[in-house]
């Protein structure tokens, strides 16, 4: 039971770290363009240039 004294603060710290990293990634626009990376596989280079110019 003494191990809980160490495990509970460590788990809270890890949870807060993951929440902070999530907010950091949202604020730094990491999730801004999710569609282009999925479409890169389908289209050739010329089509990608047109997609980037449209945005």
N, CA, C and O atoms as a Tripos MOL2 file, in Angstrom:
@<TRIPOS>MOLECULE
protein
  220   219    55     0     0
PROTEIN
NO_CHARGES

@<TRIPOS>ATOM
      1 N           0.8130   -1.2040    0.0000 N.3       1 UNK1
      2 CA          0.0000    0.0000    0.0000 C.3       1 UNK1
      3 C           0.8540    1.2650    0.0000 C.2       1 UNK1
      4 O           0.3940    2.3270   -0.4190 O.2       1 UNK1
      5 N           2.0880    1.1550    0.4660 N.am      2 UNK2
      6 CA          2.9600    2.3340    0.4780 C.3       2 UNK2
      7 C           3.3420    2.7680   -0.9320 C.2       2 UNK2
      8 O           3.7140    3.9220   -1.1500 O.2       2 UNK2
      9 N           3.2530    1.8590   -1.8770 N.am      3 UNK3
     10 CA          3.6120    2.1980   -3.2520 C.3       3 UNK3
     11 C           2.6210    3.1940   -3.8510 C.2       3 UNK3
     12 O           2.9590    3.9290   -4.7790 O.2       3 UNK3
     13 N           1.4000    3.2180   -3.3200 N.am      4 UNK4
     14 CA          0.4060    4.1680   -3.8250 C.3       4 UNK4
     15 C           0.8200    5.6120   -3.5640 C.2       4 UNK4
     16 O           0.3980    6.5160   -4.2840 O.2       4 UNK4
     17 N           1.6280    5.8320   -2.5550 N.am      5 UNK5
     18 CA          2.1190    7.1830   -2.2680 C.3       5 UNK5
     19 C           2.9500    7.7010   -3.4350 C.2       5 UNK5
     20 O           2.9910    8.9060   -3.6850 O.2       5 UNK5
     21 N           3.6070    6.8020   -4.1440 N.am      6 UNK6
     22 CA          4.4180    7.1890   -5.3030 C.3       6 UNK6
     23 C           3.6420    7.1090   -6.6120 C.2       6 UNK6
     24 O           3.8290    7.9440   -7.4970 O.2       6 UNK6
     25 N           2.7800    6.1160   -6.7390 N.am      7 UNK7
     26 CA          2.1000    5.8990   -8.0110 C.3       7 UNK7
     27 C           1.0250    6.9370   -8.3070 C.2       7 UNK7
     28 O           0.8680    7.3430   -9.4580 O.2       7 UNK7
     29 N           0.2940    7.3680   -7.3090 N.am      8 UNK8
     30 CA         -0.7790    8.3430   -7.5540 C.3       8 UNK8
     31 C          -0.2190    9.6790   -8.0240 C.2       8 UNK8
     32 O          -0.7170   10.2040   -9.0200 O.2       8 UNK8
     33 N           0.7860   10.2650   -7.3730 N.am      9 UNK9
     34 CA          1.3330   11.5270   -7.9140 C.3       9 UNK9
     35 C           1.9740   11.3710   -9.2920 C.2       9 UNK9
     36 O           1.8850   12.2730  -10.1250 O.2       9 UNK9
     37 N           2.6100   10.2480   -9.5290 N.am     10 UNK10
     38 CA          3.2160   10.0260  -10.8460 C.3      10 UNK10
     39 C           2.1340    9.9420  -11.9200 C.2      10 UNK10
     40 O           2.3030   10.5030  -13.0030 O.2      10 UNK10
     41 N           1.0300    9.2560  -11.6440 N.am     11 UNK11
     42 CA         -0.0390    9.1460  -12.6340 C.3      11 UNK11
     43 C          -0.7180   10.4890  -12.8660 C.2      11 UNK11
     44 O          -1.0980   10.7970  -13.9950 O.2      11 UNK11
     45 N          -0.8760   11.2880  -11.8250 N.am     12 UNK12
     46 CA         -1.4520   12.6250  -11.9960 C.3      12 UNK12
     47 C          -0.5080   13.4970  -12.8210 C.2      12 UNK12
     48 O          -0.9570   14.2340  -13.6980 O.2      12 UNK12
     49 N           0.7650   13.4200  -12.5550 N.am     13 UNK13
     50 CA          1.7450   14.1930  -13.3140 C.3      13 UNK13
     51 C           1.7680   13.7910  -14.7890 C.2      13 UNK13
     52 O           1.8350   14.6510  -15.6670 O.2      13 UNK13
     53 N           1.7140   12.5050  -15.0560 N.am     14 UNK14
     54 CA          1.6710   12.0410  -16.4500 C.3      14 UNK14
     55 C           0.3980   12.4960  -17.1510 C.2      14 UNK14
     56 O           0.4350   12.9060  -18.3110 O.2      14 UNK14
     57 N          -0.7140   12.4230  -16.4520 N.am     15 UNK15
     58 CA         -1.9790   12.8700  -17.0400 C.3      15 UNK15
     59 C          -1.9510   14.3480  -17.3730 C.2      15 UNK15
     60 O          -2.3850   14.7490  -18.4530 O.2      15 UNK15
     61 N          -1.4460   15.1620  -16.4620 N.am     16 UNK16
     62 CA         -1.3460   16.5960  -16.7250 C.3      16 UNK16
     63 C          -0.3690   16.9000  -17.8500 C.2      16 UNK16
     64 O          -0.5690   17.8440  -18.6140 O.2      16 UNK16
     65 N           0.6880   16.1000  -17.9530 N.am     17 UNK17
     66 CA          1.6530   16.2800  -19.0370 C.3      17 UNK17
     67 C           0.9980   16.0020  -20.3920 C.2      17 UNK17
     68 O           1.2040   16.7510  -21.3470 O.2      17 UNK17
     69 N           0.2140   14.9330  -20.4780 N.am     18 UNK18
     70 CA         -0.4540   14.6090  -21.7420 C.3      18 UNK18
     71 C          -1.5020   15.6470  -22.1060 C.2      18 UNK18
     72 O          -1.6720   15.9630  -23.2840 O.2      18 UNK18
     73 N          -2.2060   16.1800  -21.1190 N.am     19 UNK19
     74 CA         -3.1810   17.2380  -21.3970 C.3      19 UNK19
     75 C          -2.4720   18.4890  -21.8800 C.2      19 UNK19
     76 O          -2.9290   19.1330  -22.8250 O.2      19 UNK19
     77 N          -1.3560   18.8460  -21.2450 N.am     20 UNK20
     78 CA         -0.5890   20.0210  -21.6720 C.3      20 UNK20
     79 C          -0.0520   19.8390  -23.0870 C.2      20 UNK20
     80 O          -0.0850   20.7780  -23.8830 O.2      20 UNK20
     81 N           0.4410   18.6490  -23.4140 N.am     21 UNK21
     82 CA          0.9350   18.3980  -24.7720 C.3      21 UNK21
     83 C          -0.1890   18.4510  -25.7990 C.2      21 UNK21
     84 O           0.0240   18.8970  -26.9260 O.2      21 UNK21
     85 N          -1.3570   18.0100  -25.4290 N.am     22 UNK22
     86 CA         -2.5120   18.0780  -26.3350 C.3      22 UNK22
     87 C          -2.8710   19.5320  -26.6340 C.2      22 UNK22
     88 O          -3.0860   19.8940  -27.7910 O.2      22 UNK22
     89 N          -2.9360   20.3630  -25.5940 N.am     23 UNK23
     90 CA         -3.2370   21.7710  -25.8140 C.3      23 UNK23
     91 C          -2.1180   22.4660  -26.5940 C.2      23 UNK23
     92 O          -2.3910   23.3460  -27.4100 O.2      23 UNK23
     93 N          -0.8730   22.0840  -26.3540 N.am     24 UNK24
     94 CA          0.2340   22.6650  -27.1060 C.3      24 UNK24
     95 C           0.1110   22.3400  -28.5960 C.2      24 UNK24
     96 O           0.3140   23.2060  -29.4470 O.2      24 UNK24
     97 N          -0.2220   21.0910  -28.8980 N.am     25 UNK25
     98 CA         -0.3250   20.7060  -30.3080 C.3      25 UNK25
     99 C          -1.5030   21.3840  -30.9930 C.2      25 UNK25
    100 O          -1.4260   21.7020  -32.1790 O.2      25 UNK25
    101 N          -2.5800   21.6070  -30.2710 N.am     26 UNK26
    102 CA         -3.7250   22.3150  -30.8560 C.3      26 UNK26
    103 C          -3.3710   23.7770  -31.0870 C.2      26 UNK26
    104 O          -3.7020   24.3290  -32.1360 O.2      26 UNK26
    105 N          -2.7080   24.4120  -30.1360 N.am     27 UNK27
    106 CA         -2.3550   25.8270  -30.2720 C.3      27 UNK27
    107 C          -1.3000   26.0600  -31.3440 C.2      27 UNK27
    108 O          -1.2480   27.1490  -31.9150 O.2      27 UNK27
    109 N          -0.4630   25.0800  -31.6330 N.am     28 UNK28
    110 CA          0.5630   25.2230  -32.6660 C.3      28 UNK28
    111 C           0.0970   24.6940  -34.0090 C.2      28 UNK28
    112 O           0.9150   24.4250  -34.8890 O.2      28 UNK28
    113 N          -1.2090   24.5430  -34.1760 N.am     29 UNK29
    114 CA         -1.8570   24.1890  -35.4440 C.3      29 UNK29
    115 C          -1.3580   22.8740  -36.0190 C.2      29 UNK29
    116 O          -1.1850   22.7590  -37.2320 O.2      29 UNK29
    117 N          -1.1260   21.8900  -35.1790 N.am     30 UNK30
    118 CA         -0.7140   20.5720  -35.6500 C.3      30 UNK30
    119 C          -1.8590   19.8410  -36.3390 C.2      30 UNK30
    120 O          -1.6210   18.9470  -37.1510 O.2      30 UNK30
    121 N          -3.0900   20.2090  -36.0270 N.am     31 UNK31
    122 CA         -4.2590   19.5450  -36.5900 C.3      31 UNK31
    123 C          -4.9710   20.4320  -37.6030 C.2      31 UNK31
    124 O          -6.1670   20.2620  -37.8410 O.2      31 UNK31
    125 N          -4.2570   21.3660  -38.1950 N.am     32 UNK32
    126 CA         -4.8780   22.3300  -39.0890 C.3      32 UNK32
    127 C          -5.3280   21.6900  -40.4060 C.2      32 UNK32
    128 O          -6.4570   21.9190  -40.8400 O.2      32 UNK32
    129 N          -4.4800   20.9050  -41.0390 N.am     33 UNK33
    130 CA         -4.7960   20.3440  -42.3530 C.3      33 UNK33
    131 C          -4.6460   18.8250  -42.2960 C.2      33 UNK33
    132 O          -3.5710   18.2870  -42.5580 O.2      33 UNK33
    133 N          -5.7190   18.1550  -41.9550 N.am     34 UNK34
    134 CA         -5.6780   16.6940  -41.8430 C.3      34 UNK34
    135 C          -5.9530   15.9960  -43.1620 C.2      34 UNK34
    136 O          -5.5980   14.8300  -43.3340 O.2      34 UNK34
    137 N          -6.5860   16.7040  -44.1010 N.am     35 UNK35
    138 CA         -6.9890   16.0580  -45.3530 C.3      35 UNK35
    139 C          -5.8510   15.9420  -46.3590 C.2      35 UNK35
    140 O          -5.7980   14.9710  -47.1130 O.2      35 UNK35
    141 N          -4.9580   16.8950  -46.3860 N.am     36 UNK36
    142 CA         -3.9280   16.8950  -47.4230 C.3      36 UNK36
    143 C          -3.0040   15.6920  -47.3100 C.2      36 UNK36
    144 O          -2.6460   15.0980  -48.3270 O.2      36 UNK36
    145 N          -2.6140   15.3240  -46.1090 N.am     37 UNK37
    146 CA         -1.7210   14.1760  -45.9670 C.3      37 UNK37
    147 C          -2.3900   12.8830  -46.4150 C.2      37 UNK37
    148 O          -1.7260   11.9980  -46.9540 O.2      37 UNK37
    149 N          -3.6720   12.7660  -46.2030 N.am     38 UNK38
    150 CA         -4.3720   11.5660  -46.6640 C.3      38 UNK38
    151 C          -4.5060   11.5540  -48.1900 C.2      38 UNK38
    152 O          -4.5400   10.4850  -48.7980 O.2      38 UNK38
    153 N          -4.5820   12.7170  -48.8010 N.am     39 UNK39
    154 CA         -4.7400   12.7990  -50.2550 C.3      39 UNK39
    155 C          -3.4080   12.7260  -50.9960 C.2      39 UNK39
    156 O          -3.3970   12.5190  -52.2100 O.2      39 UNK39
    157 N          -2.3090   12.8870  -50.3100 N.am     40 UNK40
    158 CA         -0.9990   12.8420  -50.9750 C.3      40 UNK40
    159 C          -0.7410   11.4910  -51.6160 C.2      40 UNK40
    160 O          -0.0590   11.4160  -52.6370 O.2      40 UNK40
    161 N          -1.2640   10.4390  -51.0480 N.am     41 UNK41
    162 CA         -1.0500    9.1020  -51.5910 C.3      41 UNK41
    163 C          -1.7960    8.9300  -52.9150 C.2      41 UNK41
    164 O          -1.3170    8.2450  -53.8190 O.2      41 UNK41
    165 N          -2.9450    9.5440  -53.0210 N.am     42 UNK42
    166 CA         -3.8160    9.3340  -54.1840 C.3      42 UNK42
    167 C          -3.3680   10.1460  -55.3890 C.2      42 UNK42
    168 O          -3.3430    9.6340  -56.5080 O.2      42 UNK42
    169 N          -3.0140   11.4050  -55.1700 N.am     43 UNK43
    170 CA         -2.7510   12.3160  -56.2800 C.3      43 UNK43
    171 C          -1.2720   12.3500  -56.6390 C.2      43 UNK43
    172 O          -0.4060   12.0160  -55.8310 O.2      43 UNK43
    173 N          -1.0070   12.7660  -57.8810 N.am     44 UNK44
    174 CA          0.3750   12.9510  -58.2970 C.3      44 UNK44
    175 C           0.8580   14.3410  -57.8840 C.2      44 UNK44
    176 O           0.1070   15.1010  -57.2720 O.2      44 UNK44
    177 N           2.0820   14.6700  -58.2080 N.am     45 UNK45
    178 CA          2.6790   15.9240  -57.7530 C.3      45 UNK45
    179 C           1.9630   17.1520  -58.3130 C.2      45 UNK45
    180 O           1.7960   18.1480  -57.6080 O.2      45 UNK45
    181 N           1.5440   17.0860  -59.5670 N.am     46 UNK46
    182 CA          0.8830   18.2350  -60.1730 C.3      46 UNK46
    183 C          -0.4500   18.5250  -59.4900 C.2      46 UNK46
    184 O          -0.7950   19.6860  -59.2680 O.2      46 UNK46
    185 N          -1.1860   17.4930  -59.1630 N.am     47 UNK47
    186 CA         -2.4620   17.6870  -58.4790 C.3      47 UNK47
    187 C          -2.2470   18.2640  -57.0900 C.2      47 UNK47
    188 O          -3.0490   19.0740  -56.6240 O.2      47 UNK47
    189 N          -1.1850   17.8610  -56.4320 N.am     48 UNK48
    190 CA         -0.8860   18.4040  -55.1030 C.3      48 UNK48
    191 C          -0.5430   19.8830  -55.1660 C.2      48 UNK48
    192 O          -0.9090   20.6480  -54.2740 O.2      48 UNK48
    193 N           0.1530   20.2820  -56.2070 N.am     49 UNK49
    194 CA          0.4800   21.7030  -56.3390 C.3      49 UNK49
    195 C          -0.7920   22.5280  -56.4960 C.2      49 UNK49
    196 O          -0.9030   23.6160  -55.9330 O.2      49 UNK49
    197 N          -1.7560   22.0100  -57.2640 N.am     50 UNK50
    198 CA         -3.0170   22.7310  -57.4170 C.3      50 UNK50
    199 C          -3.7920   22.7710  -56.1130 C.2      50 UNK50
    200 O          -4.4250   23.7800  -55.7990 O.2      50 UNK50
    201 N          -3.7520   21.6860  -55.3470 N.am     51 UNK51
    202 CA         -4.4470   21.6670  -54.0500 C.3      51 UNK51
    203 C          -3.8270   22.6900  -53.1060 C.2      51 UNK51
    204 O          -4.5480   23.3920  -52.3980 O.2      51 UNK51
    205 N          -2.5110   22.7820  -53.0870 N.am     52 UNK52
    206 CA         -1.8460   23.7380  -52.1980 C.3      52 UNK52
    207 C          -2.0860   25.1740  -52.6430 C.2      52 UNK52
    208 O          -2.1840   26.0680  -51.8010 O.2      52 UNK52
    209 N          -2.1840   25.4150  -53.9490 N.am     53 UNK53
    210 CA         -2.4330   26.7640  -54.4410 C.3      53 UNK53
    211 C          -3.8520   27.2170  -54.1290 C.2      53 UNK53
    212 O          -4.0870   28.4080  -53.9280 O.2      53 UNK53
    213 N          -4.8000   26.2870  -54.0850 N.am     54 UNK54
    214 CA         -6.1890   26.6320  -53.7950 C.3      54 UNK54
    215 C          -6.3890   27.0340  -52.3450 C.2      54 UNK54
    216 O          -7.3220   27.7740  -52.0350 O.2      54 UNK54
    217 N          -5.5350   26.5650  -51.4580 N.am     55 UNK55
    218 CA         -5.7360   26.8300  -50.0190 C.3      55 UNK55
    219 C          -5.0880   28.0820  -49.5740 C.2      55 UNK55
    220 O          -5.1690   28.4360  -48.3980 O.2      55 UNK55
@<TRIPOS>BOND
     1     1     2 1
     2     2     3 1
     3     3     4 2
     4     3     5 am
     5     5     6 1
     6     6     7 1
     7     7     8 2
     8     7     9 am
     9     9    10 1
    10    10    11 1
    11    11    12 2
    12    11    13 am
    13    13    14 1
    14    14    15 1
    15    15    16 2
    16    15    17 am
    17    17    18 1
    18    18    19 1
    19    19    20 2
    20    19    21 am
    21    21    22 1
    22    22    23 1
    23    23    24 2
    24    23    25 am
    25    25    26 1
    26    26    27 1
    27    27    28 2
    28    27    29 am
    29    29    30 1
    30    30    31 1
    31    31    32 2
    32    31    33 am
    33    33    34 1
    34    34    35 1
    35    35    36 2
    36    35    37 am
    37    37    38 1
    38    38    39 1
    39    39    40 2
    40    39    41 am
    41    41    42 1
    42    42    43 1
    43    43    44 2
    44    43    45 am
    45    45    46 1
    46    46    47 1
    47    47    48 2
    48    47    49 am
    49    49    50 1
    50    50    51 1
    51    51    52 2
    52    51    53 am
    53    53    54 1
    54    54    55 1
    55    55    56 2
    56    55    57 am
    57    57    58 1
    58    58    59 1
    59    59    60 2
    60    59    61 am
    61    61    62 1
    62    62    63 1
    63    63    64 2
    64    63    65 am
    65    65    66 1
    66    66    67 1
    67    67    68 2
    68    67    69 am
    69    69    70 1
    70    70    71 1
    71    71    72 2
    72    71    73 am
    73    73    74 1
    74    74    75 1
    75    75    76 2
    76    75    77 am
    77    77    78 1
    78    78    79 1
    79    79    80 2
    80    79    81 am
    81    81    82 1
    82    82    83 1
    83    83    84 2
    84    83    85 am
    85    85    86 1
    86    86    87 1
    87    87    88 2
    88    87    89 am
    89    89    90 1
    90    90    91 1
    91    91    92 2
    92    91    93 am
    93    93    94 1
    94    94    95 1
    95    95    96 2
    96    95    97 am
    97    97    98 1
    98    98    99 1
    99    99   100 2
   100    99   101 am
   101   101   102 1
   102   102   103 1
   103   103   104 2
   104   103   105 am
   105   105   106 1
   106   106   107 1
   107   107   108 2
   108   107   109 am
   109   109   110 1
   110   110   111 1
   111   111   112 2
   112   111   113 am
   113   113   114 1
   114   114   115 1
   115   115   116 2
   116   115   117 am
   117   117   118 1
   118   118   119 1
   119   119   120 2
   120   119   121 am
   121   121   122 1
   122   122   123 1
   123   123   124 2
   124   123   125 am
   125   125   126 1
   126   126   127 1
   127   127   128 2
   128   127   129 am
   129   129   130 1
   130   130   131 1
   131   131   132 2
   132   131   133 am
   133   133   134 1
   134   134   135 1
   135   135   136 2
   136   135   137 am
   137   137   138 1
   138   138   139 1
   139   139   140 2
   140   139   141 am
   141   141   142 1
   142   142   143 1
   143   143   144 2
   144   143   145 am
   145   145   146 1
   146   146   147 1
   147   147   148 2
   148   147   149 am
   149   149   150 1
   150   150   151 1
   151   151   152 2
   152   151   153 am
   153   153   154 1
   154   154   155 1
   155   155   156 2
   156   155   157 am
   157   157   158 1
   158   158   159 1
   159   159   160 2
   160   159   161 am
   161   161   162 1
   162   162   163 1
   163   163   164 2
   164   163   165 am
   165   165   166 1
   166   166   167 1
   167   167   168 2
   168   167   169 am
   169   169   170 1
   170   170   171 1
   171   171   172 2
   172   171   173 am
   173   173   174 1
   174   174   175 1
   175   175   176 2
   176   175   177 am
   177   177   178 1
   178   178   179 1
   179   179   180 2
   180   179   181 am
   181   181   182 1
   182   182   183 1
   183   183   184 2
   184   183   185 am
   185   185   186 1
   186   186   187 1
   187   187   188 2
   188   187   189 am
   189   189   190 1
   190   190   191 1
   191   191   192 2
   192   191   193 am
   193   193   194 1
   194   194   195 1
   195   195   196 2
   196   195   197 am
   197   197   198 1
   198   198   199 1
   199   199   200 2
   200   199   201 am
   201   201   202 1
   202   202   203 1
   203   203   204 2
   204   203   205 am
   205   205   206 1
   206   206   207 1
   207   207   208 2
   208   207   209 am
   209   209   210 1
   210   210   211 1
   211   211   212 2
   212   211   213 am
   213   213   214 1
   214   214   215 1
   215   215   216 2
   216   215   217 am
   217   217   218 1
   218   218   219 1
   219   219   220 2
@<TRIPOS>SUBSTRUCTURE
     1 UNK1         2 RESIDUE 1 A UNK
     2 UNK2         6 RESIDUE 1 A UNK
     3 UNK3        10 RESIDUE 1 A UNK
     4 UNK4        14 RESIDUE 1 A UNK
     5 UNK5        18 RESIDUE 1 A UNK
     6 UNK6        22 RESIDUE 1 A UNK
     7 UNK7        26 RESIDUE 1 A UNK
     8 UNK8        30 RESIDUE 1 A UNK
     9 UNK9        34 RESIDUE 1 A UNK
    10 UNK10       38 RESIDUE 1 A UNK
    11 UNK11       42 RESIDUE 1 A UNK
    12 UNK12       46 RESIDUE 1 A UNK
    13 UNK13       50 RESIDUE 1 A UNK
    14 UNK14       54 RESIDUE 1 A UNK
    15 UNK15       58 RESIDUE 1 A UNK
    16 UNK16       62 RESIDUE 1 A UNK
    17 UNK17       66 RESIDUE 1 A UNK
    18 UNK18       70 RESIDUE 1 A UNK
    19 UNK19       74 RESIDUE 1 A UNK
    20 UNK20       78 RESIDUE 1 A UNK
    21 UNK21       82 RESIDUE 1 A UNK
    22 UNK22       86 RESIDUE 1 A UNK
    23 UNK23       90 RESIDUE 1 A UNK
    24 UNK24       94 RESIDUE 1 A UNK
    25 UNK25       98 RESIDUE 1 A UNK
    26 UNK26      102 RESIDUE 1 A UNK
    27 UNK27      106 RESIDUE 1 A UNK
    28 UNK28      110 RESIDUE 1 A UNK
    29 UNK29      114 RESIDUE 1 A UNK
    30 UNK30      118 RESIDUE 1 A UNK
    31 UNK31      122 RESIDUE 1 A UNK
    32 UNK32      126 RESIDUE 1 A UNK
    33 UNK33      130 RESIDUE 1 A UNK
    34 UNK34      134 RESIDUE 1 A UNK
    35 UNK35      138 RESIDUE 1 A UNK
    36 UNK36      142 RESIDUE 1 A UNK
    37 UNK37      146 RESIDUE 1 A UNK
    38 UNK38      150 RESIDUE 1 A UNK
    39 UNK39      154 RESIDUE 1 A UNK
    40 UNK40      158 RESIDUE 1 A UNK
    41 UNK41      162 RESIDUE 1 A UNK
    42 UNK42      166 RESIDUE 1 A UNK
    43 UNK43      170 RESIDUE 1 A UNK
    44 UNK44      174 RESIDUE 1 A UNK
    45 UNK45      178 RESIDUE 1 A UNK
    46 UNK46      182 RESIDUE 1 A UNK
    47 UNK47      186 RESIDUE 1 A UNK
    48 UNK48      190 RESIDUE 1 A UNK
    49 UNK49      194 RESIDUE 1 A UNK
    50 UNK50      198 RESIDUE 1 A UNK
    51 UNK51      202 RESIDUE 1 A UNK
    52 UNK52      206 RESIDUE 1 A UNK
    53 UNK53      210 RESIDUE 1 A UNK
    54 UNK54      214 RESIDUE 1 A UNK
    55 UNK55      218 RESIDUE 1 A UNK
